[in-house]
């Protein structure tokens, strides 16, 4: 786990995608899609998230989490 410490302490990193206590690869294209949204300073502006109530059922229709 010590080898991931440098990544986890990088400014702007909130955490790693993990399966249990082990980092898990994300599907191909996810990182590239995020990088394509960077501005000239490397900043990605997040879109406003829709507001949902706790427990509300939702259906993901686009993106990597689409079922």
PQR file of N, CA, C, O and H, with PARSE charges and radii, in Angstrom:
ATOM      1  N   UNK A   1       0.824  -1.198   0.000 -0.4000 1.5000
ATOM      2  CA  UNK A   1       0.000   0.000   0.000 -0.0000 2.0000
ATOM      3  C   UNK A   1       0.862   1.253   0.000  0.5500 1.7000
ATOM      4  O   UNK A   1       0.411   2.309  -0.443 -0.5500 1.4000
ATOM      5  N   UNK A   2       2.089   1.154   0.487 -0.4000 1.5000
ATOM      6  CA  UNK A   2       2.974   2.314   0.552 -0.0000 2.0000
ATOM      7  C   UNK A   2       3.263   2.894  -0.832  0.5500 1.7000
ATOM      8  O   UNK A   2       3.459   4.102  -0.968 -0.5500 1.4000
ATOM      9  H   UNK A   2       2.455   0.296   0.847  0.4000 1.0000
ATOM     10  N   UNK A   3       3.289   2.051  -1.847 -0.4000 1.5000
ATOM     11  CA  UNK A   3       3.617   2.558  -3.185 -0.0000 2.0000
ATOM     12  C   UNK A   3       2.517   3.449  -3.760  0.5500 1.7000
ATOM     13  O   UNK A   3       2.771   4.207  -4.696 -0.5500 1.4000
ATOM     14  H   UNK A   3       3.130   1.070  -1.737  0.4000 1.0000
ATOM     15  N   UNK A   4       1.310   3.371  -3.220 -0.4000 1.5000
ATOM     16  CA  UNK A   4       0.213   4.222  -3.688 -0.0000 2.0000
ATOM     17  C   UNK A   4       0.160   5.540  -2.936  0.5500 1.7000
ATOM     18  O   UNK A   4      -0.607   6.429  -3.304 -0.5500 1.4000
ATOM     19  H   UNK A   4       1.104   2.755  -2.460  0.4000 1.0000
ATOM     20  N   UNK A   5       0.960   5.680  -1.889 -0.4000 1.5000
ATOM     21  CA  UNK A   5       0.941   6.884  -1.066 -0.0000 2.0000
ATOM     22  C   UNK A   5       1.237   8.144  -1.886  0.5500 1.7000
ATOM     23  O   UNK A   5       0.599   9.175  -1.673 -0.5500 1.4000
ATOM     24  H   UNK A   5       1.583   4.957  -1.590  0.4000 1.0000
ATOM     25  N   UNK A   6       2.190   8.081  -2.815 -0.4000 1.5000
ATOM     26  CA  UNK A   6       2.542   9.247  -3.634 -0.0000 2.0000
ATOM     27  C   UNK A   6       1.358   9.703  -4.482  0.5500 1.7000
ATOM     28  O   UNK A   6       1.126  10.903  -4.630 -0.5500 1.4000
ATOM     29  H   UNK A   6       2.709   7.244  -2.989  0.4000 1.0000
ATOM     30  N   UNK A   7       0.618   8.763  -5.032 -0.4000 1.5000
ATOM     31  CA  UNK A   7      -0.553   9.120  -5.841 -0.0000 2.0000
ATOM     32  C   UNK A   7      -1.627   9.719  -4.949  0.5500 1.7000
ATOM     33  O   UNK A   7      -2.205  10.755  -5.279 -0.5500 1.4000
ATOM     34  H   UNK A   7       0.807   7.788  -4.912  0.4000 1.0000
ATOM     35  N   UNK A   8      -1.895   9.077  -3.828 -0.4000 1.5000
ATOM     36  CA  UNK A   8      -2.960   9.523  -2.935 -0.0000 2.0000
ATOM     37  C   UNK A   8      -2.683  10.883  -2.318  0.5500 1.7000
ATOM     38  O   UNK A   8      -3.617  11.572  -1.908 -0.5500 1.4000
ATOM     39  H   UNK A   8      -1.425   8.235  -3.561  0.4000 1.0000
ATOM     40  N   UNK A   9      -1.406  11.289  -2.241 -0.4000 1.5000
ATOM     41  CA  UNK A   9      -1.070  12.583  -1.654 -0.0000 2.0000
ATOM     42  C   UNK A   9      -0.898  13.678  -2.704  0.5500 1.7000
ATOM     43  O   UNK A   9      -0.526  14.800  -2.360 -0.5500 1.4000
ATOM     44  H   UNK A   9      -0.647  10.729  -2.574  0.4000 1.0000
ATOM     45  N   UNK A  10      -1.159  13.377  -3.974 -0.4000 1.5000
ATOM     46  CA  UNK A  10      -1.051  14.365  -5.047 -0.0000 2.0000
ATOM     47  C   UNK A  10      -2.196  15.376  -4.926  0.5500 1.7000
ATOM     48  O   UNK A  10      -3.344  14.999  -4.694 -0.5500 1.4000
ATOM     49  H   UNK A  10      -1.461  12.466  -4.253  0.4000 1.0000
ATOM     50  N   UNK A  11      -1.871  16.659  -5.085 -0.4000 1.5000
ATOM     51  CA  UNK A  11      -2.881  17.714  -5.021 -0.0000 2.0000
ATOM     52  C   UNK A  11      -3.965  17.429  -6.061  0.5500 1.7000
ATOM     53  O   UNK A  11      -3.663  17.159  -7.223 -0.5500 1.4000
ATOM     54  H   UNK A  11      -0.938  16.965  -5.273  0.4000 1.0000
ATOM     55  N   UNK A  12      -5.209  17.491  -5.642 -0.4000 1.5000
ATOM     56  CA  UNK A  12      -6.339  17.279  -6.538 -0.0000 2.0000
ATOM     57  C   UNK A  12      -6.855  15.849  -6.558  0.5500 1.7000
ATOM     58  O   UNK A  12      -7.922  15.584  -7.112 -0.5500 1.4000
ATOM     59  H   UNK A  12      -5.454  17.710  -4.698  0.4000 1.0000
ATOM     60  N   UNK A  13      -6.110  14.925  -5.960 -0.4000 1.5000
ATOM     61  CA  UNK A  13      -6.548  13.530  -5.921 -0.0000 2.0000
ATOM     62  C   UNK A  13      -7.372  13.306  -4.657  0.5500 1.7000
ATOM     63  O   UNK A  13      -6.875  13.491  -3.546 -0.5500 1.4000
ATOM     64  H   UNK A  13      -5.243  15.140  -5.511  0.4000 1.0000
ATOM     65  N   UNK A  14      -8.623  12.910  -4.827 -0.4000 1.5000
ATOM     66  CA  UNK A  14      -9.485  12.649  -3.677 -0.0000 2.0000
ATOM     67  C   UNK A  14      -9.337  11.216  -3.198  0.5500 1.7000
ATOM     68  O   UNK A  14      -9.551  10.931  -2.020 -0.5500 1.4000
ATOM     69  H   UNK A  14      -9.027  12.760  -5.729  0.4000 1.0000
ATOM     70  N   UNK A  15      -8.976  10.322  -4.088 -0.4000 1.5000
ATOM     71  CA  UNK A  15      -8.820   8.924  -3.717 -0.0000 2.0000
ATOM     72  C   UNK A  15      -8.624   8.075  -4.955  0.5500 1.7000
ATOM     73  O   UNK A  15      -8.654   8.575  -6.079 -0.5500 1.4000
ATOM     74  H   UNK A  15      -8.802  10.554  -5.045  0.4000 1.0000
ATOM     75  N   UNK A  16      -8.424   6.795  -4.738 -0.4000 1.5000
ATOM     76  CA  UNK A  16      -8.251   5.849  -5.834 -0.0000 2.0000
ATOM     77  C   UNK A  16      -9.502   4.993  -5.962  0.5500 1.7000
ATOM     78  O   UNK A  16     -10.205   4.751  -4.981 -0.5500 1.4000
ATOM     79  H   UNK A  16      -8.399   6.389  -3.824  0.4000 1.0000
ATOM     80  N   UNK A  17      -9.768   4.541  -7.172 -0.4000 1.5000
ATOM     81  CA  UNK A  17     -10.839   3.583  -7.388 -0.0000 2.0000
ATOM     82  C   UNK A  17     -10.288   2.235  -6.932  0.5500 1.7000
ATOM     83  O   UNK A  17      -9.294   1.754  -7.475 -0.5500 1.4000
ATOM     84  H   UNK A  17      -9.197   4.738  -7.969  0.4000 1.0000
ATOM     85  N   UNK A  18     -10.928   1.628  -5.939 -0.4000 1.5000
ATOM     86  CA  UNK A  18     -10.399   0.393  -5.356 -0.0000 2.0000
ATOM     87  C   UNK A  18     -11.443  -0.712  -5.314  0.5500 1.7000
ATOM     88  O   UNK A  18     -12.648  -0.465  -5.275 -0.5500 1.4000
ATOM     89  H   UNK A  18     -11.736   2.020  -5.497  0.4000 1.0000
ATOM     90  N   UNK A  19     -10.941  -1.922  -5.325 -0.4000 1.5000
ATOM     91  CA  UNK A  19     -11.731  -3.119  -5.043 -0.0000 2.0000
ATOM     92  C   UNK A  19     -11.154  -3.650  -3.742  0.5500 1.7000
ATOM     93  O   UNK A  19     -10.079  -4.249  -3.734 -0.5500 1.4000
ATOM     94  H   UNK A  19      -9.962  -2.122  -5.357  0.4000 1.0000
ATOM     95  N   UNK A  20     -11.864  -3.433  -2.646 -0.4000 1.5000
ATOM     96  CA  UNK A  20     -11.296  -3.740  -1.338 -0.0000 2.0000
ATOM     97  C   UNK A  20     -10.198  -2.738  -1.033  0.5500 1.7000
ATOM     98  O   UNK A  20     -10.436  -1.531  -1.065 -0.5500 1.4000
ATOM     99  H   UNK A  20     -12.737  -2.947  -2.652  0.4000 1.0000
ATOM    100  N   UNK A  21      -9.003  -3.221  -0.737 -0.4000 1.5000
ATOM    101  CA  UNK A  21      -7.898  -2.307  -0.451 -0.0000 2.0000
ATOM    102  C   UNK A  21      -6.901  -2.229  -1.604  0.5500 1.7000
ATOM    103  O   UNK A  21      -5.806  -1.693  -1.435 -0.5500 1.4000
ATOM    104  H   UNK A  21      -8.811  -4.202  -0.711  0.4000 1.0000
ATOM    105  N   UNK A  22      -7.265  -2.754  -2.770 -0.4000 1.5000
ATOM    106  CA  UNK A  22      -6.381  -2.744  -3.930 -0.0000 2.0000
ATOM    107  C   UNK A  22      -6.919  -1.823  -5.021  0.5500 1.7000
ATOM    108  O   UNK A  22      -8.099  -1.890  -5.365 -0.5500 1.4000
ATOM    109  H   UNK A  22      -8.155  -3.189  -2.907  0.4000 1.0000
ATOM    110  N   UNK A  23      -6.049  -0.956  -5.571 -0.4000 1.5000
ATOM    111  CA  UNK A  23      -6.486  -0.115  -6.692 -0.0000 2.0000
ATOM    112  C   UNK A  23      -6.998  -0.973  -7.847  0.5500 1.7000
ATOM    113  O   UNK A  23      -6.459  -2.043  -8.128 -0.5500 1.4000
ATOM    114  H   UNK A  23      -5.090  -0.902  -5.292  0.4000 1.0000
ATOM    115  N   UNK A  24      -8.036  -0.493  -8.503 -0.4000 1.5000
ATOM    116  CA  UNK A  24      -8.691  -1.223  -9.577 -0.0000 2.0000
ATOM    117  C   UNK A  24      -8.594  -0.405 -10.858  0.5500 1.7000
ATOM    118  O   UNK A  24      -8.873   0.794 -10.828 -0.5500 1.4000
ATOM    119  H   UNK A  24      -8.474   0.377  -8.275  0.4000 1.0000
ATOM    120  N   UNK A  25      -8.210  -1.003 -11.982 -0.4000 1.5000
ATOM    121  CA  UNK A  25      -8.166  -0.243 -13.240 -0.0000 2.0000
ATOM    122  C   UNK A  25      -9.567   0.219 -13.655  0.5500 1.7000
ATOM    123  O   UNK A  25     -10.549  -0.495 -13.450 -0.5500 1.4000
ATOM    124  H   UNK A  25      -7.983  -1.977 -12.006  0.4000 1.0000
ATOM    125  N   UNK A  26      -9.647   1.404 -14.233 -0.4000 1.5000
ATOM    126  CA  UNK A  26     -10.925   1.880 -14.766 -0.0000 2.0000
ATOM    127  C   UNK A  26     -11.006   1.466 -16.233  0.5500 1.7000
ATOM    128  O   UNK A  26      -9.974   1.227 -16.861 -0.5500 1.4000
ATOM    129  H   UNK A  26      -8.850   1.984 -14.400  0.4000 1.0000
ATOM    130  N   UNK A  27     -12.211   1.377 -16.788 -0.4000 1.5000
ATOM    131  CA  UNK A  27     -12.346   0.976 -18.191 -0.0000 2.0000
ATOM    132  C   UNK A  27     -11.581   1.911 -19.135  0.5500 1.7000
ATOM    133  O   UNK A  27     -11.435   3.106 -18.874 -0.5500 1.4000
ATOM    134  H   UNK A  27     -13.049   1.571 -16.278  0.4000 1.0000
ATOM    135  N   UNK A  28     -11.105   1.335 -20.228 -0.4000 1.5000
ATOM    136  CA  UNK A  28     -10.399   2.128 -21.250 -0.0000 2.0000
ATOM    137  C   UNK A  28     -11.254   3.311 -21.683  0.5500 1.7000
ATOM    138  O   UNK A  28     -12.467   3.188 -21.855 -0.5500 1.4000
ATOM    139  H   UNK A  28     -11.223   0.365 -20.440  0.4000 1.0000
ATOM    140  N   UNK A  29     -10.615   4.442 -21.856 -0.4000 1.5000
ATOM    141  CA  UNK A  29     -11.298   5.627 -22.348 -0.0000 2.0000
ATOM    142  C   UNK A  29     -11.738   6.590 -21.258  0.5500 1.7000
ATOM    143  O   UNK A  29     -11.965   7.765 -21.546 -0.5500 1.4000
ATOM    144  H   UNK A  29      -9.630   4.542 -21.716  0.4000 1.0000
ATOM    145  N   UNK A  30     -11.868   6.134 -20.012 -0.4000 1.5000
ATOM    146  CA  UNK A  30     -12.319   7.012 -18.938 -0.0000 2.0000
ATOM    147  C   UNK A  30     -11.307   8.136 -18.704  0.5500 1.7000
ATOM    148  O   UNK A  30     -11.676   9.310 -18.682 -0.5500 1.4000
ATOM    149  H   UNK A  30     -11.683   5.179 -19.778  0.4000 1.0000
ATOM    150  N   UNK A  31     -10.053   7.783 -18.531 -0.4000 1.5000
ATOM    151  CA  UNK A  31      -9.020   8.797 -18.264 -0.0000 2.0000
ATOM    152  C   UNK A  31      -8.890   9.736 -19.452  0.5500 1.7000
ATOM    153  O   UNK A  31      -8.780  10.950 -19.275 -0.5500 1.4000
ATOM    154  H   UNK A  31      -9.753   6.830 -18.549  0.4000 1.0000
ATOM    155  N   UNK A  32      -8.903   9.192 -20.651 -0.4000 1.5000
ATOM    156  CA  UNK A  32      -8.777  10.029 -21.846 -0.0000 2.0000
ATOM    157  C   UNK A  32      -9.959  10.985 -21.995  0.5500 1.7000
ATOM    158  O   UNK A  32      -9.782  12.117 -22.446 -0.5500 1.4000
ATOM    159  H   UNK A  32      -8.993   8.206 -20.795  0.4000 1.0000
ATOM    160  N   UNK A  33     -11.146  10.551 -21.625 -0.4000 1.5000
ATOM    161  CA  UNK A  33     -12.323  11.412 -21.685 -0.0000 2.0000
ATOM    162  C   UNK A  33     -12.194  12.574 -20.711  0.5500 1.7000
ATOM    163  O   UNK A  33     -12.547  13.707 -21.040 -0.5500 1.4000
ATOM    164  H   UNK A  33     -11.289   9.631 -21.259  0.4000 1.0000
ATOM    165  N   UNK A  34     -11.687  12.296 -19.509 -0.4000 1.5000
ATOM    166  CA  UNK A  34     -11.464  13.361 -18.525 -0.0000 2.0000
ATOM    167  C   UNK A  34     -10.387  14.315 -19.023  0.5500 1.7000
ATOM    168  O   UNK A  34     -10.547  15.532 -18.933 -0.5500 1.4000
ATOM    169  H   UNK A  34     -11.400  11.376 -19.242  0.4000 1.0000
ATOM    170  N   UNK A  35      -9.288  13.772 -19.548 -0.4000 1.5000
ATOM    171  CA  UNK A  35      -8.205  14.616 -20.048 -0.0000 2.0000
ATOM    172  C   UNK A  35      -8.674  15.517 -21.190  0.5500 1.7000
ATOM    173  O   UNK A  35      -8.205  16.649 -21.308 -0.5500 1.4000
ATOM    174  H   UNK A  35      -9.158  12.783 -19.621  0.4000 1.0000
ATOM    175  N   UNK A  36      -9.573  15.043 -22.016 -0.4000 1.5000
ATOM    176  CA  UNK A  36     -10.080  15.830 -23.140 -0.0000 2.0000
ATOM    177  C   UNK A  36     -10.875  17.042 -22.663  0.5500 1.7000
ATOM    178  O   UNK A  36     -11.057  17.996 -23.420 -0.5500 1.4000
ATOM    179  H   UNK A  36      -9.954  14.124 -21.920  0.4000 1.0000
ATOM    180  N   UNK A  37     -11.349  17.017 -21.416 -0.4000 1.5000
ATOM    181  CA  UNK A  37     -12.122  18.133 -20.865 -0.0000 2.0000
ATOM    182  C   UNK A  37     -11.252  19.149 -20.132  0.5500 1.7000
ATOM    183  O   UNK A  37     -11.766  20.156 -19.645 -0.5500 1.4000
ATOM    184  H   UNK A  37     -11.201  16.243 -20.802  0.4000 1.0000
ATOM    185  N   UNK A  38      -9.927  18.900 -20.043 -0.4000 1.5000
ATOM    186  CA  UNK A  38      -9.027  19.832 -19.351 -0.0000 2.0000
ATOM    187  C   UNK A  38      -8.908  21.138 -20.116  0.5500 1.7000
ATOM    188  O   UNK A  38      -8.921  21.155 -21.347 -0.5500 1.4000
ATOM    189  H   UNK A  38      -9.510  18.082 -20.438  0.4000 1.0000
ATOM    190  N   UNK A  39      -8.791  22.251 -19.361 -0.4000 1.5000
ATOM    191  CA  UNK A  39      -8.483  23.515 -20.014 -0.0000 2.0000
ATOM    192  C   UNK A  39      -6.967  23.638 -20.133  0.5500 1.7000
ATOM    193  O   UNK A  39      -6.243  22.692 -19.823 -0.5500 1.4000
ATOM    194  H   UNK A  39      -8.781  22.237 -18.361  0.4000 1.0000
ATOM    195  N   UNK A  40      -6.484  24.791 -20.578 -0.4000 1.5000
ATOM    196  CA  UNK A  40      -5.042  24.967 -20.804 -0.0000 2.0000
ATOM    197  C   UNK A  40      -4.214  24.856 -19.524  0.5500 1.7000
ATOM    198  O   UNK A  40      -3.001  24.657 -19.593 -0.5500 1.4000
ATOM    199  H   UNK A  40      -7.072  25.560 -20.830  0.4000 1.0000
ATOM    200  N   UNK A  41      -4.846  24.979 -18.366 -0.4000 1.5000
ATOM    201  CA  UNK A  41      -4.140  24.845 -17.089 -0.0000 2.0000
ATOM    202  C   UNK A  41      -4.297  23.448 -16.492  0.5500 1.7000
ATOM    203  O   UNK A  41      -3.819  23.184 -15.389 -0.5500 1.4000
ATOM    204  H   UNK A  41      -5.831  25.141 -18.310  0.4000 1.0000
ATOM    205  N   UNK A  42      -4.962  22.560 -17.214 -0.4000 1.5000
ATOM    206  CA  UNK A  42      -5.155  21.204 -16.726 -0.0000 2.0000
ATOM    207  C   UNK A  42      -6.325  21.051 -15.778  0.5500 1.7000
ATOM    208  O   UNK A  42      -6.446  20.030 -15.101 -0.5500 1.4000
ATOM    209  H   UNK A  42      -5.350  22.774 -18.110  0.4000 1.0000
ATOM    210  N   UNK A  43      -7.199  22.064 -15.719 -0.4000 1.5000
ATOM    211  CA  UNK A  43      -8.349  22.027 -14.813 -0.0000 2.0000
ATOM    212  C   UNK A  43      -9.564  21.498 -15.562  0.5500 1.7000
ATOM    213  O   UNK A  43      -9.822  21.901 -16.696 -0.5500 1.4000
ATOM    214  H   UNK A  43      -7.100  22.893 -16.269  0.4000 1.0000
ATOM    215  N   UNK A  44     -10.304  20.601 -14.935 -0.4000 1.5000
ATOM    216  CA  UNK A  44     -11.543  20.071 -15.503 -0.0000 2.0000
ATOM    217  C   UNK A  44     -12.703  20.674 -14.726  0.5500 1.7000
ATOM    218  O   UNK A  44     -12.802  20.504 -13.511 -0.5500 1.4000
ATOM    219  H   UNK A  44     -10.094  20.273 -14.014  0.4000 1.0000
ATOM    220  N   UNK A  45     -13.577  21.378 -15.432 -0.4000 1.5000
ATOM    221  CA  UNK A  45     -14.765  21.940 -14.803 -0.0000 2.0000
ATOM    222  C   UNK A  45     -15.838  20.861 -14.782  0.5500 1.7000
ATOM    223  O   UNK A  45     -16.197  20.301 -15.818 -0.5500 1.4000
ATOM    224  H   UNK A  45     -13.496  21.516 -16.420  0.4000 1.0000
ATOM    225  N   UNK A  46     -16.338  20.584 -13.599 -0.4000 1.5000
ATOM    226  CA  UNK A  46     -17.371  19.555 -13.461 -0.0000 2.0000
ATOM    227  C   UNK A  46     -18.733  20.135 -13.795  0.5500 1.7000
ATOM    228  O   UNK A  46     -19.027  21.293 -13.498 -0.5500 1.4000
ATOM    229  H   UNK A  46     -16.047  21.039 -12.758  0.4000 1.0000
ATOM    230  N   UNK A  47     -19.543  19.317 -14.411 -0.4000 1.5000
ATOM    231  CA  UNK A  47     -20.911  19.721 -14.710 -0.0000 2.0000
ATOM    232  C   UNK A  47     -21.722  19.645 -13.423  0.5500 1.7000
ATOM    233  O   UNK A  47     -21.424  18.837 -12.544 -0.5500 1.4000
ATOM    234  H   UNK A  47     -19.303  18.377 -14.652  0.4000 1.0000
ATOM    235  N   UNK A  48     -22.736  20.476 -13.312 -0.4000 1.5000
ATOM    236  CA  UNK A  48     -23.594  20.441 -12.131 -0.0000 2.0000
ATOM    237  C   UNK A  48     -24.296  19.088 -12.068  0.5500 1.7000
ATOM    238  O   UNK A  48     -24.875  18.626 -13.051 -0.5500 1.4000
ATOM    239  H   UNK A  48     -22.978  21.133 -14.027  0.4000 1.0000
ATOM    240  N   UNK A  49     -24.235  18.475 -10.917 -0.4000 1.5000
ATOM    241  CA  UNK A  49     -24.866  17.167 -10.739 -0.0000 2.0000
ATOM    242  C   UNK A  49     -26.359  17.343 -10.507  0.5500 1.7000
ATOM    243  O   UNK A  49     -26.780  18.268  -9.813 -0.5500 1.4000
ATOM    244  H   UNK A  49     -23.764  18.850 -10.118  0.4000 1.0000
ATOM    245  N   UNK A  50     -27.160  16.454 -11.090 -0.4000 1.5000
ATOM    246  CA  UNK A  50     -28.591  16.521 -10.818 -0.0000 2.0000
ATOM    247  C   UNK A  50     -28.846  16.217  -9.345  0.5500 1.7000
ATOM    248  O   UNK A  50     -28.078  15.496  -8.708 -0.5500 1.4000
ATOM    249  H   UNK A  50     -26.818  15.702 -11.655  0.4000 1.0000
ATOM    250  N   UNK A  51     -29.904  16.759  -8.825 -0.4000 1.5000
ATOM    251  CA  UNK A  51     -30.220  16.554  -7.415 -0.0000 2.0000
ATOM    252  C   UNK A  51     -31.183  15.372  -7.293  0.5500 1.7000
ATOM    253  O   UNK A  51     -32.244  15.351  -7.915 -0.5500 1.4000
ATOM    254  H   UNK A  51     -30.528  17.345  -9.343  0.4000 1.0000
ATOM    255  N   UNK A  52     -30.797  14.409  -6.494 -0.4000 1.5000
ATOM    256  CA  UNK A  52     -31.633  13.249  -6.240 -0.0000 2.0000
ATOM    257  C   UNK A  52     -31.867  13.137  -4.751  0.5500 1.7000
ATOM    258  O   UNK A  52     -31.036  13.557  -3.945 -0.5500 1.4000
ATOM    259  H   UNK A  52     -29.934  14.426  -5.989  0.4000 1.0000
ATOM    260  N   UNK A  53     -32.989  12.573  -4.395 -0.4000 1.5000
ATOM    261  CA  UNK A  53     -33.266  12.296  -2.987 -0.0000 2.0000
ATOM    262  C   UNK A  53     -32.635  10.964  -2.613  0.5500 1.7000
ATOM    263  O   UNK A  53     -32.534  10.066  -3.449 -0.5500 1.4000
ATOM    264  H   UNK A  53     -33.664  12.232  -5.049  0.4000 1.0000
ATOM    265  N   UNK A  54     -32.212  10.832  -1.368 -0.4000 1.5000
ATOM    266  CA  UNK A  54     -31.640   9.594  -0.879 -0.0000 2.0000
ATOM    267  C   UNK A  54     -32.638   8.460  -1.091  0.5500 1.7000
ATOM    268  O   UNK A  54     -33.809   8.560  -0.727 -0.5500 1.4000
ATOM    269  H   UNK A  54     -32.294  11.562  -0.689  0.4000 1.0000
ATOM    270  N   UNK A  55     -32.142   7.380  -1.690 -0.4000 1.5000
ATOM    271  CA  UNK A  55     -32.983   6.209  -1.933 -0.0000 2.0000
ATOM    272  C   UNK A  55     -33.780   6.264  -3.225  0.5500 1.7000
ATOM    273  O   UNK A  55     -34.420   5.282  -3.600 -0.5500 1.4000
ATOM    274  H   UNK A  55     -31.190   7.299  -1.986  0.4000 1.0000
ATOM    275  N   UNK A  56     -33.748   7.402  -3.910 -0.4000 1.5000
ATOM    276  CA  UNK A  56     -34.494   7.527  -5.159 -0.0000 2.0000
ATOM    277  C   UNK A  56     -33.884   6.614  -6.215  0.5500 1.7000
ATOM    278  O   UNK A  56     -32.662   6.532  -6.332 -0.5500 1.4000
ATOM    279  H   UNK A  56     -33.228   8.200  -3.605  0.4000 1.0000
ATOM    280  N   UNK A  57     -34.720   5.934  -6.977 -0.4000 1.5000
ATOM    281  CA  UNK A  57     -34.229   5.055  -8.040 -0.0000 2.0000
ATOM    282  C   UNK A  57     -33.852   5.904  -9.245  0.5500 1.7000
ATOM    283  O   UNK A  57     -34.588   6.806  -9.642 -0.5500 1.4000
ATOM    284  H   UNK A  57     -35.713   6.001  -6.881  0.4000 1.0000
ATOM    285  N   UNK A  58     -32.692   5.600  -9.819 -0.4000 1.5000
ATOM    286  CA  UNK A  58     -32.239   6.284 -11.022 -0.0000 2.0000
ATOM    287  C   UNK A  58     -31.798   5.240 -12.039  0.5500 1.7000
ATOM    288  O   UNK A  58     -31.504   4.099 -11.685 -0.5500 1.4000
ATOM    289  H   UNK A  58     -32.094   4.866  -9.496  0.4000 1.0000
ATOM    290  N   UNK A  59     -31.757   5.637 -13.281 -0.4000 1.5000
ATOM    291  CA  UNK A  59     -31.254   4.762 -14.344 -0.0000 2.0000
ATOM    292  C   UNK A  59     -30.159   5.523 -15.073  0.5500 1.7000
ATOM    293  O   UNK A  59     -30.378   6.637 -15.549 -0.5500 1.4000
ATOM    294  H   UNK A  59     -31.997   6.564 -13.569  0.4000 1.0000
ATOM    295  N   UNK A  60     -28.989   4.923 -15.158 -0.4000 1.5000
ATOM    296  CA  UNK A  60     -27.871   5.532 -15.871 -0.0000 2.0000
ATOM    297  C   UNK A  60     -27.990   5.141 -17.316  0.5500 1.7000
ATOM    298  O   UNK A  60     -27.998   3.954 -17.641 -0.5500 1.4000
ATOM    299  H   UNK A  60     -28.812   4.018 -14.771  0.4000 1.0000
ATOM    300  N   UNK A  61     -28.085   6.137 -18.208 -0.4000 1.5000
ATOM    301  CA  UNK A  61     -28.331   5.866 -19.619 -0.0000 2.0000
ATOM    302  C   UNK A  61     -27.121   6.136 -20.504  0.5500 1.7000
ATOM    303  O   UNK A  61     -27.127   5.781 -21.682 -0.5500 1.4000
ATOM    304  H   UNK A  61     -28.079   7.102 -17.944  0.4000 1.0000
ATOM    305  N   UNK A  62     -26.078   6.761 -19.948 -0.4000 1.5000
ATOM    306  CA  UNK A  62     -24.884   7.057 -20.731 -0.0000 2.0000
ATOM    307  C   UNK A  62     -23.645   6.866 -19.878  0.5500 1.7000
ATOM    308  O   UNK A  62     -23.715   6.892 -18.649 -0.5500 1.4000
ATOM    309  H   UNK A  62     -26.073   7.049 -18.990  0.4000 1.0000
ATOM    310  N   UNK A  63     -22.513   6.675 -20.534 -0.4000 1.5000
ATOM    311  CA  UNK A  63     -21.240   6.627 -19.837 -0.0000 2.0000
ATOM    312  C   UNK A  63     -20.825   5.241 -19.364  0.5500 1.7000
ATOM    313  O   UNK A  63     -21.485   4.243 -19.652 -0.5500 1.4000
ATOM    314  H   UNK A  63     -22.456   6.654 -21.532  0.4000 1.0000
ATOM    315  N   UNK A  64     -19.717   5.204 -18.631 -0.4000 1.5000
ATOM    316  CA  UNK A  64     -19.099   3.952 -18.224 -0.0000 2.0000
ATOM    317  C   UNK A  64     -19.948   3.137 -17.269  0.5500 1.7000
ATOM    318  O   UNK A  64     -19.785   1.919 -17.201 -0.5500 1.4000
ATOM    319  H   UNK A  64     -19.181   6.015 -18.397  0.4000 1.0000
ATOM    320  N   UNK A  65     -20.845   3.763 -16.533 -0.4000 1.5000
ATOM    321  CA  UNK A  65     -21.658   3.035 -15.563 -0.0000 2.0000
ATOM    322  C   UNK A  65     -23.014   2.598 -16.106  0.5500 1.7000
ATOM    323  O   UNK A  65     -23.851   2.063 -15.379 -0.5500 1.4000
ATOM    324  H   UNK A  65     -20.978   4.753 -16.588  0.4000 1.0000
ATOM    325  N   UNK A  66     -23.209   2.839 -17.399 -0.4000 1.5000
ATOM    326  CA  UNK A  66     -24.471   2.440 -18.035 -0.0000 2.0000
ATOM    327  C   UNK A  66     -24.629   0.928 -17.934  0.5500 1.7000
ATOM    328  O   UNK A  66     -23.681   0.185 -18.189 -0.5500 1.4000
ATOM    329  H   UNK A  66     -22.529   3.273 -17.990  0.4000 1.0000
ATOM    330  N   UNK A  67     -25.787   0.482 -17.574 -0.4000 1.5000
ATOM    331  CA  UNK A  67     -26.029  -0.965 -17.421 -0.0000 2.0000
ATOM    332  C   UNK A  67     -26.522  -1.568 -18.714  0.5500 1.7000
ATOM    333  O   UNK A  67     -26.778  -2.770 -18.777 -0.5500 1.4000
ATOM    334  H   UNK A  67     -26.557   1.086 -17.367  0.4000 1.0000
TER
END
